[in-house]
């Protein structure tokens, strides 16, 4: 269980979705920040989003193809 100051990611919440999306964007240095917004995701995809978040946090850098795959995966998790 990850515990960051004031953030308990074991709890499904809108705030945690927002936190993870922002941290993923920071780590990937997403150029088009508007393309990925916390409001595009809901708690139904929480576990999948958390898996992506944890994987992104473990790595120090990403190849362009890895970044593309991650962005595509996030896109597949967006609310319909």
N, CA, C and O atoms as a MOPAC input file, in Angstrom:
PM7 MOZYME 1SCF
protein

 N      0.85300 1    -1.17400 1     0.00000 1
 C      0.00000 1     0.00000 1     0.00000 1
 C      0.89800 1     1.23600 1     0.00000 1
 O      1.78000 1     1.37900 1     0.84700 1
 N      0.66400 1     2.10100 1    -0.93800 1
 C      1.46100 1     3.31700 1    -1.02200 1
 C      0.85400 1     4.39000 1    -0.13200 1
 O     -0.35900 1     4.60100 1    -0.12700 1
 N      1.69100 1     5.04200 1     0.59700 1
 C      1.22200 1     6.13200 1     1.44600 1
 C      2.10000 1     7.34200 1     1.16000 1
 O      3.30500 1     7.32900 1     1.41000 1
 N      1.48900 1     8.35500 1     0.64800 1
 C      2.17000 1     9.61800 1     0.39100 1
 C      1.50900 1    10.61000 1     1.32400 1
 O      0.33800 1    10.45000 1     1.66900 1
 N      2.22800 1    11.61700 1     1.73200 1
 C      1.70500 1    12.58900 1     2.68700 1
 C      0.24900 1    12.93500 1     2.36000 1
 O     -0.03800 1    13.58900 1     1.35700 1
 N     -0.64700 1    12.49000 1     3.21300 1
 C     -2.06200 1    12.79500 1     3.04700 1
 C     -2.76600 1    12.02300 1     1.94900 1
 O     -3.94900 1    12.25600 1     1.70200 1
 N     -2.06900 1    11.10400 1     1.27900 1
 C     -2.68900 1    10.36500 1     0.18700 1
 C     -2.61400 1     8.87400 1     0.49600 1
 O     -1.53100 1     8.32100 1     0.68800 1
 N     -3.77600 1     8.23300 1     0.54100 1
 C     -3.84600 1     6.79600 1     0.75200 1
 C     -4.45800 1     6.19500 1    -0.50300 1
 O     -5.67500 1     6.22600 1    -0.68500 1
 N     -3.61300 1     5.65100 1    -1.36500 1
 C     -4.08400 1     5.17600 1    -2.65700 1
 C     -4.81300 1     3.84400 1    -2.58600 1
 O     -5.27200 1     3.33800 1    -3.61000 1
 N     -4.92600 1     3.26900 1    -1.39600 1
 C     -5.71900 1     2.05100 1    -1.27500 1
 C     -7.21200 1     2.38000 1    -1.27000 1
 O     -8.05000 1     1.48800 1    -1.39900 1
 N     -7.53200 1     3.65000 1    -1.12100 1
 C     -8.92200 1     4.11000 1    -1.10500 1
 C     -9.31500 1     4.63600 1    -2.48300 1
 O     -8.64400 1     5.50700 1    -3.03600 1
 N    -10.39900 1     4.10600 1    -3.03000 1
 C    -10.90600 1     4.62200 1    -4.30900 1
 C    -11.57300 1     5.96000 1    -4.03500 1
 O    -12.50400 1     6.05100 1    -3.23500 1
 N    -11.08600 1     7.00000 1    -4.71100 1
 C    -11.71700 1     8.30400 1    -4.55900 1
 C    -11.37600 1     9.17300 1    -5.76100 1
 O    -10.39100 1     8.94500 1    -6.46200 1
 N    -12.20500 1    10.15700 1    -5.97300 1
 C    -11.96500 1    11.11600 1    -7.04400 1
 C    -10.64400 1    11.83200 1    -6.81600 1
 O     -9.89400 1    12.08200 1    -7.76000 1
 N    -10.36200 1    12.16000 1    -5.56300 1
 C     -9.11800 1    12.86100 1    -5.24000 1
 C     -7.90100 1    12.01200 1    -5.59900 1
 O     -6.91600 1    12.53300 1    -6.12100 1
 N     -7.96300 1    10.70900 1    -5.32200 1
 C     -6.84500 1     9.83600 1    -5.65100 1
 C     -6.68600 1     9.66700 1    -7.15300 1
 O     -5.56200 1     9.57200 1    -7.64700 1
 N     -7.79400 1     9.62900 1    -7.89000 1
 C     -7.72200 1     9.57800 1    -9.35400 1
 C     -7.00000 1    10.82600 1    -9.84900 1
 O     -6.10300 1    10.73700 1   -10.68600 1
 N     -7.38900 1    11.98500 1    -9.33400 1
 C     -6.76000 1    13.24100 1    -9.73500 1
 C     -5.27700 1    13.23300 1    -9.40000 1
 O     -4.45200 1    13.64400 1   -10.21700 1
 N     -4.93200 1    12.76800 1    -8.20500 1
 C     -3.53200 1    12.71700 1    -7.77400 1
 C     -2.70900 1    11.83200 1    -8.71300 1
 O     -1.63800 1    12.23300 1    -9.16900 1
 N     -3.21200 1    10.63200 1    -8.99800 1
 C     -2.45000 1     9.70700 1    -9.84100 1
 C     -2.28300 1    10.24100 1   -11.25800 1
 O     -1.20300 1    10.12600 1   -11.83800 1
 N     -3.33500 1    10.82100 1   -11.81900 1
 C     -3.23600 1    11.37700 1   -13.17300 1
 C     -2.20200 1    12.49200 1   -13.21200 1
 O     -1.38400 1    12.54600 1   -14.13000 1
 N     -2.23100 1    13.37600 1   -12.23100 1
 C     -1.26100 1    14.47500 1   -12.20500 1
 C      0.17000 1    13.94500 1   -12.08300 1
 O      1.07400 1    14.45000 1   -12.74800 1
 N      0.37900 1    12.94100 1   -11.24600 1
 C      1.72000 1    12.37300 1   -11.07100 1
 C      2.18100 1    11.64800 1   -12.33100 1
 O      3.35800 1    11.71600 1   -12.68500 1
 N      1.26800 1    10.95600 1   -13.01200 1
 C      1.61900 1    10.29000 1   -14.28000 1
 C      2.02100 1    11.33500 1   -15.30200 1
 O      3.01900 1    11.17100 1   -16.00400 1
 N      1.24900 1    12.41000 1   -15.38900 1
 C      1.56800 1    13.47600 1   -16.34800 1
 C      2.92400 1    14.09200 1   -16.05500 1
 O      3.70500 1    14.34200 1   -16.97400 1
 N      3.21400 1    14.34000 1   -14.77400 1
 C      4.51900 1    14.90700 1   -14.39600 1
 C      5.64900 1    13.98200 1   -14.80500 1
 O      6.64300 1    14.42400 1   -15.38200 1
 N      5.50200 1    12.70600 1   -14.51000 1
 C      6.56600 1    11.73900 1   -14.76600 1
 C      6.78500 1    11.54000 1   -16.26500 1
 O      7.92400 1    11.40700 1   -16.71400 1
 N      5.70800 1    11.52000 1   -17.03400 1
 C      5.82000 1    11.30800 1   -18.48100 1
 C      6.14200 1    12.59600 1   -19.22600 1
 O      6.45700 1    12.57800 1   -20.41600 1
 N      6.05900 1    13.72300 1   -18.50500 1
 C      6.28600 1    15.02200 1   -19.13400 1
 C      5.38700 1    15.17700 1   -20.37300 1
 O      5.84400 1    15.52100 1   -21.46300 1
 N      4.11600 1    14.91300 1   -20.16000 1
 C      3.13300 1    14.97200 1   -21.23900 1
 C      3.08700 1    16.38800 1   -21.79300 1
 O      2.85800 1    17.34900 1   -21.05900 1
 N      3.30600 1    16.50300 1   -23.09200 1
 C      3.33700 1    17.81600 1   -23.72700 1
 C      1.94600 1    18.41800 1   -23.85000 1
 O      1.75200 1    19.60300 1   -23.57800 1
 N      0.99800 1    17.62200 1   -24.25200 1
 C     -0.36600 1    18.11100 1   -24.40200 1
 C     -1.13700 1    17.79400 1   -23.12000 1
 O     -1.88900 1    16.82100 1   -23.05700 1
 N     -0.94000 1    18.62900 1   -22.10500 1
 C     -1.53100 1    18.36500 1   -20.80000 1
 C     -3.04900 1    18.31100 1   -20.83800 1
 O     -3.66900 1    17.64100 1   -20.01200 1
 N     -3.64400 1    19.00600 1   -21.78200 1
 C     -5.09300 1    18.98600 1   -21.90100 1
 C     -5.62200 1    17.65400 1   -22.38100 1
 O     -6.81000 1    17.36800 1   -22.22800 1
 N     -4.75900 1    16.83400 1   -22.96000 1
 C     -5.18800 1    15.53800 1   -23.48000 1
 C     -5.50800 1    14.55800 1   -22.35600 1
 O     -6.28600 1    13.62300 1   -22.54400 1
 N     -4.91600 1    14.77300 1   -21.20600 1
 C     -5.14400 1    13.88100 1   -20.06900 1
 C     -5.61900 1    14.72900 1   -18.89700 1
 O     -4.85900 1    15.51200 1   -18.32800 1
 N     -6.88500 1    14.55900 1   -18.54900 1
 C     -7.45500 1    15.31300 1   -17.43500 1
 C     -8.06200 1    14.33800 1   -16.44000 1
 O     -8.65000 1    13.32900 1   -16.83200 1
 N     -7.92200 1    14.63500 1   -15.16000 1
 C     -8.53900 1    13.74900 1   -14.16000 1
 C    -10.03600 1    13.55600 1   -14.37400 1
 O    -10.57500 1    12.49600 1   -14.05600 1
 N    -10.70700 1    14.56400 1   -14.90600 1
 C    -12.15200 1    14.45200 1   -15.11300 1
 C    -12.51300 1    13.41800 1   -16.17600 1
 O    -13.67700 1    13.03300 1   -16.29200 1
 N    -11.53100 1    12.96300 1   -16.95300 1
 C    -11.77400 1    11.94500 1   -17.97600 1
 C    -11.87500 1    10.54700 1   -17.38700 1
 O    -12.21800 1     9.60000 1   -18.09400 1
 N    -11.58100 1    10.41000 1   -16.10400 1
 C    -11.51600 1     9.09300 1   -15.47100 1
 C    -12.46900 1     9.03200 1   -14.29400 1
 O    -12.75600 1    10.04400 1   -13.65500 1
 N    -12.95300 1     7.84100 1   -14.01600 1
 C    -13.78400 1     7.68000 1   -12.82900 1
 C    -13.27900 1     6.49700 1   -12.01700 1
 O    -12.33000 1     5.81500 1   -12.40300 1
 N    -13.92400 1     6.27400 1   -10.90200 1
 C    -13.45200 1     5.25800 1    -9.96500 1
 C    -13.64400 1     3.83500 1   -10.47300 1
 O    -13.06600 1     2.90600 1    -9.90900 1
 N    -14.44600 1     3.63500 1   -11.52800 1
 C    -14.63300 1     2.29000 1   -12.07200 1
 C    -13.31900 1     1.72500 1   -12.60500 1
 O    -13.10700 1     0.51300 1   -12.56700 1
 N    -12.44800 1     2.57900 1   -13.09300 1
 C    -11.17000 1     2.14600 1   -13.65400 1
 C    -10.02600 1     2.35100 1   -12.66200 1
 O     -8.86100 1     2.40400 1   -13.05400 1
 N    -10.36000 1     2.46400 1   -11.39000 1
 C     -9.36500 1     2.81500 1   -10.38100 1
 C     -8.19000 1     1.84500 1   -10.33100 1
 O     -7.03500 1     2.27000 1   -10.33100 1
 N     -8.47500 1     0.55800 1   -10.28900 1
 C     -7.40100 1    -0.43100 1   -10.15100 1
 C     -6.46300 1    -0.39600 1   -11.35200 1
 O     -5.24600 1    -0.47200 1   -11.18900 1
 N     -7.02000 1    -0.28200 1   -12.55600 1
 C     -6.20000 1    -0.20200 1   -13.76500 1
 C     -5.33700 1     1.05900 1   -13.75200 1
 O     -4.15600 1     1.02000 1   -14.09700 1
 N     -5.93700 1     2.16500 1   -13.35300 1
 C     -5.20700 1     3.42700 1   -13.27400 1
 C     -4.09600 1     3.34100 1   -12.23500 1
 O     -2.99200 1     3.84100 1   -12.45200 1
 N     -4.39300 1     2.70600 1   -11.10900 1
 C     -3.39400 1     2.56300 1   -10.05100 1
 C     -2.21900 1     1.71100 1   -10.53800 1
 O     -1.07000 1     2.01000 1   -10.21500 1
 N     -2.49200 1     0.66300 1   -11.30600 1
 C     -1.41600 1    -0.16700 1   -11.85300 1
 C     -0.50500 1     0.66200 1   -12.76700 1
 O      0.71900 1     0.55600 1   -12.68600 1
 N     -1.09600 1     1.47600 1   -13.62500 1
 C     -0.30800 1     2.34000 1   -14.51200 1
 C      0.50500 1     3.31700 1   -13.67600 1
 O      1.69600 1     3.50700 1   -13.92100 1
 N     -0.13000 1     3.93400 1   -12.69500 1
 C      0.55000 1     4.88800 1   -11.82100 1
 C      1.76500 1     4.24600 1   -11.15600 1
 O      2.85700 1     4.81400 1   -11.17400 1
 N      1.57700 1     3.06900 1   -10.57300 1
 C      2.67200 1     2.40500 1    -9.87000 1
 C      3.81300 1     2.04600 1   -10.81700 1
 O      4.98300 1     2.18900 1   -10.46100 1
 N      3.48200 1     1.58500 1   -12.00700 1
 C      4.50800 1     1.24200 1   -12.99300 1
 C      5.28200 1     2.49300 1   -13.42200 1
 O      6.50700 1     2.46300 1   -13.53800 1
 N      4.56300 1     3.57900 1   -13.65300 1
 C      5.19800 1     4.83000 1   -14.06700 1
 C      6.13100 1     5.33900 1   -12.96800 1
 O      7.22400 1     5.82700 1   -13.25800 1
 N      5.70800 1     5.22900 1   -11.72200 1
 C      6.52500 1     5.72300 1   -10.61800 1
 C      7.79500 1     4.90400 1   -10.41500 1
 O      8.79500 1     5.43000 1    -9.92600 1
 N      7.77000 1     3.62600 1   -10.78300 1
 C      8.95200 1     2.76300 1   -10.61900 1
 C     10.05200 1     3.06400 1   -11.62900 1
 O     11.23100 1     2.86000 1   -11.34100 1
 N      9.67600 1     3.54400 1   -12.80500 1
 C     10.65900 1     3.75700 1   -13.86200 1
 C     11.21000 1     5.18100 1   -13.81900 1
 O     10.50800 1     6.12300 1   -13.45200 1
 N     12.48200 1     5.31800 1   -14.20000 1
 C     13.08100 1     6.65100 1   -14.18600 1
 C     12.97300 1     7.34500 1   -15.53800 1
 O     13.02500 1     8.57300 1   -15.61200 1
 N     12.82500 1     6.56900 1   -16.60600 1
 C     12.67500 1     7.18500 1   -17.93200 1
 C     11.87600 1     6.24800 1   -18.82600 1
 O     11.70100 1     5.06500 1   -18.53400 1
 N     11.39900 1     6.81800 1   -19.92300 1
 C     10.54100 1     6.08000 1   -20.84200 1
 C     10.96900 1     6.34200 1   -22.27400 1
 O     11.31900 1     7.46700 1   -22.63100 1
 N     10.94100 1     5.30600 1   -23.08800 1
 C     11.21700 1     5.47700 1   -24.50800 1
 C      9.97200 1     6.10300 1   -25.14100 1
 O      8.88600 1     6.05000 1   -24.56300 1
 N     10.13100 1     6.69300 1   -26.32400 1
 C      8.95200 1     7.25500 1   -26.99800 1
 C      7.85200 1     6.20800 1   -27.21300 1
 O      6.66900 1     6.52400 1   -27.08700 1
 N      8.22500 1     4.98300 1   -27.53100 1
 C      7.19800 1     3.95500 1   -27.75000 1
 C      6.50200 1     3.57800 1   -26.44300 1
 O      5.30400 1     3.29800 1   -26.44100 1
 N      7.24000 1     3.56800 1   -25.33700 1
 C      6.61600 1     3.30500 1   -24.03400 1
 C      5.65400 1     4.42400 1   -23.68100 1
 O      4.55200 1     4.16800 1   -23.19600 1
 N      6.05900 1     5.65400 1   -23.91800 1
 C      5.18500 1     6.78800 1   -23.62100 1
 C      3.90800 1     6.70300 1   -24.44300 1
 O      2.81100 1     6.92700 1   -23.93100 1
 N      4.06100 1     6.37500 1   -25.73300 1
 C      2.89900 1     6.24600 1   -26.61000 1
 C      1.96000 1     5.14900 1   -26.08800 1
 O      0.74300 1     5.33500 1   -26.04700 1
 N      2.52800 1     4.01700 1   -25.69400 1
 C      1.71200 1     2.91100 1   -25.18600 1
 C      0.97400 1     3.31900 1   -23.91000 1
 O     -0.19400 1     2.97400 1   -23.73200 1
 N      1.64600 1     4.04700 1   -23.03000 1
 C      1.00000 1     4.48700 1   -21.79000 1
 C     -0.13600 1     5.46700 1   -22.07500 1
 O     -1.21000 1     5.36900 1   -21.48100 1
 N      0.10000 1     6.39600 1   -22.97100 1
 C     -0.94400 1     7.36300 1   -23.32000 1
 C     -2.13700 1     6.63900 1   -23.95100 1
 O     -3.28900 1     6.97200 1   -23.67400 1
 N     -1.85000 1     5.64500 1   -24.80200 1
 C     -2.94200 1     4.86800 1   -25.41000 1
 C     -3.71600 1     4.09500 1   -24.35000 1
 O     -4.94400 1     4.02100 1   -24.40000 1
 N     -2.99600 1     3.52000 1   -23.39300 1
 C     -3.64900 1     2.77900 1   -22.31700 1
 C     -4.52500 1     3.71500 1   -21.48000 1
 O     -5.65300 1     3.36600 1   -21.13200 1
 N     -4.01500 1     4.88300 1   -21.16600 1
 C     -4.83200 1     5.86200 1   -20.43400 1
 C     -6.06500 1     6.22500 1   -21.25200 1
 O     -7.16000 1     6.36800 1   -20.70700 1
 N     -5.88700 1     6.37200 1   -22.54400 1
 C     -7.00900 1     6.69700 1   -23.41700 1
 C     -8.08400 1     5.62400 1   -23.37900 1
 O     -9.27600 1     5.92500 1   -23.44800 1
 N     -7.66100 1     4.37600 1   -23.26900 1
 C     -8.63800 1     3.27400 1   -23.23300 1
 C     -9.40300 1     3.23900 1   -21.91100 1
 O    -10.47600 1     2.64000 1   -21.83600 1
 N     -8.86900 1     3.86600 1   -20.87900 1
 C     -9.52200 1     3.90200 1   -19.56900 1
 C    -10.47200 1     5.09600 1   -19.40000 1
 O    -11.21500 1     5.17700 1   -18.42100 1
 N    -10.43600 1     5.99900 1   -20.35100 1
 C    -11.27800 1     7.20000 1   -20.22900 1
 C    -12.75700 1     6.83900 1   -20.18900 1
 O    -13.18800 1     5.83500 1   -20.75600 1
 N    -13.52300 1     7.68700 1   -19.50400 1
 C    -14.97900 1     7.51600 1   -19.46000 1
 C    -15.50200 1     7.54100 1   -20.87400 1
 O    -15.01500 1     8.28500 1   -21.72500 1
 N    -16.49600 1     6.72400 1   -21.10800 1
 C    -17.12300 1     6.67800 1   -22.43400 1
 C    -18.16400 1     7.75900 1   -22.56800 1
 O    -18.79900 1     7.87800 1   -23.61600 1

